[in-house]
Amino acid sequence: MTVNPVVTPSVAVSASSTTICAGTSVTFTATPTNGGTPTYQWYLNGSAVGSNSATYTNAALNNGDAVNCVMTSSLTCTTGSPATSNTVNMTVNPNNPVSVSIAASATTICTGTSVTFTATPVNPGTTPVYQWYLNGAPVGSNSVTYTNASLATGDNVYCTLTSNITCATGSPATSNTINMTVNSSLPVSVSIAANPGSTICAGTSVTFTATPTNGGTTPAYQWKVNGTNVGSNSPTYTSGALTNGQNVTCVLTSSESCATGSPATSNTIAMTVTSNSAVSVSVAASATTICTGTSVTFTATPTNGGTPAYQWKLNGTNVGSNSATYTNGTLNNGDVVTCVMTSGAACASPTTATSTPVTMIVSTTVVPSVARLVDSQPCLEGCG
């Protein structure tokens, strides 16, 4: 007789992991004792699953699922067969999709403008890792923001986020890409000119014209005289009341989006204003009461004449030459002589003046004669 001892089969189940993220594949392994060539039946929450295998794999477990195994030993003389394993209870955490988006303080800028890019994460965890990229090259630091003041047009910026949250999916995540438009800076300036000039006579109307550089489509002008605002928002300013020593400037505010040096102040035009000078002329004659045929010289004495021009007139008719003197030896009684002087002085007012008329008194020449009386008496001794 061969008497086999009675054996008690048992089975223990272990899992590759008991705390997992949703969708994680878990392998359960049965370790038999006194199983011989055993058969296995796996159970998930009391329902038969799997196959007759020492392992059971599942990638669709839910939180709280319970897995165990029933082993039937092939040995003889067993007691307690089939044997039921321990139960493995699963902890399944939900997945946390990770993403990140970025925004810029501005995407269309002027050269040298500082731009701050800010990342907005989804499921970053407690200690996320940020990596910024400029044109594909790593830049910046492990920060939720990245700032750059030397961007060029066409530059592109994006960010990657590595999350440390439990059950992160899609980590590291890559953000959207921001493409930059960088416009060149435009230096603003303005120059002004005066017409007819900066040296004028009192009361002369002067028009100042502003010539802008990079003023934009709607520049704003502010004219100033000695620092006080005058005029209107116009590229020209006209005044007929300027005084000596006044300074005229213009301030230009550009409408260009990338203007630098705006508002800009023009050159200064210093005005030289000369007072107007009253013009007159007087005429003196070498004589005003004469005999027929006497030559008379008339002399003009100008006031504020500068380099004057003279026009003599005899009874309203032009005579003589452009000279300060006029001589005539054929004057008649009642002839009237005047002089019109045109001043050459810079600020003459008026420019021409007419003298007071000189009226001539001309007497006819008298020829003296002697008459001889003849006595009718006979000649006495001593007569003829």
Secondary structure, 3 states (H helix, E strand, C coil): CCCCCCECCEEEEEECCCEEECCCCEEEEEEEECCCCCEEEEEECCEEECCCCCEEEECCCCCCCEEEEEEECCCCCECCCCEECCCEECEEECCEECEEEEEECCCEEECCCCEEEEEEEECCCCCCEEEEEECCEEECCCCCEEEECCCCCCCEEEEEEECCCCCEECCCEECCCEECEEECCEECEEEEEEECCCEEECCCCEEEEEEEECCCCCCEEEEEECCEEECCCCCEEEECCCCCCCEEEEEEECCCCCEECCCEECCCEECEEECCEECEEEEEECCCEEECCCCEEEEEEEECCCCCEEEEEECCEEECCCCCEEEECCCCCCCEEEEEEECCCCCEECCEEECCCEECEEECCCCCCCCCCCCCCCCCCCCC
